[in-house]
């Protein structure tokens, strides 16, 4: 009886937003499982630390930079990533941004920027790299959704709209590409301890409210997401498609 294969040796991955936090952890997790990782950031040199950590651990990685709000730059990123180590086997759309403002005052420019970075760039990379996956009849795409793919949040209408859309896009692409042996899934991180959530962590009242709703009784660490990413990137998940996997310590169960 054969055992499930969670290894990623000889696979090439592209991870956006890999300079820090969740993206850095995902890139390191995929590399630890054997993948060669193309780490992308919004600025040149942004992934230097991530690449260094992967190489120090014995892995293989390189870095690229692109402004995800610029569609032409995203297309160029796809081309450059495919030239780095060869065809991309695993695409992780993690790069994103958030803007907080009451809806009645929300600037249209901020709305458009959040949607361009979080949704447009995700679709463009899925399209540009996905067509090669479809042609080769194999590939794994992992989009990063959010707890706000399920609920509305407060003062983050653009972010919430984008993350609901990412969940929907994940299902739409799974419907089209599943027949070509391309699995498109998403991870919805819960409350993870990163600089993006620092304000919530530092707010005693809000942090207490959040912890009360997490059965695991702790904030998540970025490393808690690595297993889910490796699973969805490996052949062990070949019959999983169009799924949004919440890694939230049980937050949604409450």
QUIKA-V531388 format. One record per residue. N is the residue number from 1. RES is the residue in one small letter. SS is DSSP state (H for helix, E for strand, C for the rest). NEAR is the number of other ideal C-beta (glycine too) atoms within 12 Angstrom. Layout:
BEGIN
n: {N	N}
res: {RES	RES}
ss: {SS	SS}
near: {NEAR	NEAR}
END
This chain:
BEGIN
n: {1	2	3	4	5	6	7	8	9	10	11	12	13	14	15	16	17	18	19	20	21	22	23	24	25	26	27	28	29	30	31	32	33	34	35	36	37	38	39	40	41	42	43	44	45	46	47	48	49	50	51	52	53	54	55	56	57	58	59	60	61	62	63	64	65	66	67	68	69	70	71	72	73	74	75	76	77	78	79	80	81	82	83	84	85	86	87	88	89	90	91	92	93	94	95	96	97	98	99	100	101	102	103	104	105	106	107	108	109	110	111	112	113	114	115	116	117	118	119	120	121	122	123	124	125	126	127	128	129	130	131	132	133	134	135	136	137	138	139	140	141	142	143	144	145	146	147	148	149	150	151	152	153	154	155	156	157	158	159	160	161	162	163	164	165	166	167	168	169	170	171	172	173	174	175	176	177	178	179	180	181	182	183	184	185	186	187	188	189	190	191	192	193	194	195	196	197	198	199	200	201	202	203	204	205	206	207	208	209	210	211	212	213	214	215	216	217	218	219	220	221	222	223	224	225	226	227	228	229	230	231	232	233	234	235	236	237	238	239	240	241	242	243	244	245	246	247	248	249	250	251	252	253	254}
res: {x	x	x	x	x	x	x	x	x	x	x	x	x	x	x	x	x	x	x	x	x	x	x	x	x	x	x	x	x	x	x	x	x	x	x	x	x	x	x	x	x	x	x	x	x	x	x	x	x	x	x	x	x	x	x	x	x	x	x	x	x	x	x	x	x	x	x	x	x	x	x	x	x	x	x	x	x	x	x	x	x	x	x	x	x	x	x	x	x	x	x	x	x	x	x	x	x	x	x	x	x	x	x	x	x	x	x	x	x	x	x	x	x	x	x	x	x	x	x	x	x	x	x	x	x	x	x	x	x	x	x	x	x	x	x	x	x	x	x	x	x	x	x	x	x	x	x	x	x	x	x	x	x	x	x	x	x	x	x	x	x	x	x	x	x	x	x	x	x	x	x	x	x	x	x	x	x	x	x	x	x	x	x	x	x	x	x	x	x	x	x	x	x	x	x	x	x	x	x	x	x	x	x	x	x	x	x	x	x	x	x	x	x	x	x	x	x	x	x	x	x	x	x	x	x	x	x	x	x	x	x	x	x	x	x	x	x	x	x	x	x	x	x	x	x	x	x	x	x	x	x	x	x	x}
ss: {C	C	C	C	C	C	C	C	C	C	C	E	E	E	E	E	C	C	C	C	H	H	H	H	H	H	H	H	H	H	H	H	C	C	C	E	E	E	E	E	E	C	C	C	C	C	C	H	H	H	H	H	H	H	H	H	C	C	C	E	E	E	E	E	E	C	C	C	C	C	H	H	H	H	H	H	H	H	H	H	H	H	H	H	C	C	C	C	C	E	E	E	E	C	C	C	C	C	C	C	C	C	H	H	H	C	C	H	H	H	H	H	H	H	H	H	H	H	H	H	H	H	H	H	H	H	H	H	H	H	H	H	H	H	H	H	C	C	E	E	E	E	E	E	C	C	H	H	H	C	C	C	C	C	C	C	H	H	H	H	H	H	H	H	H	H	H	H	H	H	H	H	H	H	H	H	H	H	H	H	C	E	E	E	E	E	E	E	E	C	C	E	C	C	H	H	H	H	H	H	H	H	C	H	H	H	H	H	H	H	H	H	C	C	C	C	C	C	C	E	C	H	H	H	H	H	H	H	H	H	H	H	H	C	H	H	H	C	C	C	C	C	C	E	E	E	E	C	C	C	H	H	H	C}
near: {3	6	8	15	19	26	19	34	21	18	33	37	53	55	52	51	41	47	34	28	33	45	44	41	41	50	54	39	43	50	42	30	33	27	39	32	49	45	49	47	33	32	19	14	16	28	37	23	23	41	32	21	26	35	22	15	20	12	28	28	37	31	36	41	29	37	27	41	26	19	24	18	28	36	23	23	39	37	23	24	39	29	17	25	26	19	30	45	39	48	54	53	52	53	49	41	30	31	31	22	20	13	21	8	13	23	17	15	14	26	26	20	27	34	33	29	38	43	40	32	44	44	33	33	50	40	27	31	44	40	24	29	34	25	15	21	16	24	39	44	54	55	50	49	44	40	35	35	36	23	22	17	23	15	20	30	28	33	37	32	27	41	40	30	28	44	36	24	37	41	25	24	38	33	17	22	34	27	13	23	21	34	40	46	43	45	46	34	45	41	38	40	28	30	17	26	26	16	16	27	22	12	14	12	12	19	21	15	15	29	26	18	23	28	15	22	16	21	27	35	22	36	23	28	42	34	26	39	48	36	31	44	48	31	28	22	29	21	15	27	30	27	26	34	30	32	38	34	28	19	30	24	13	17}
END
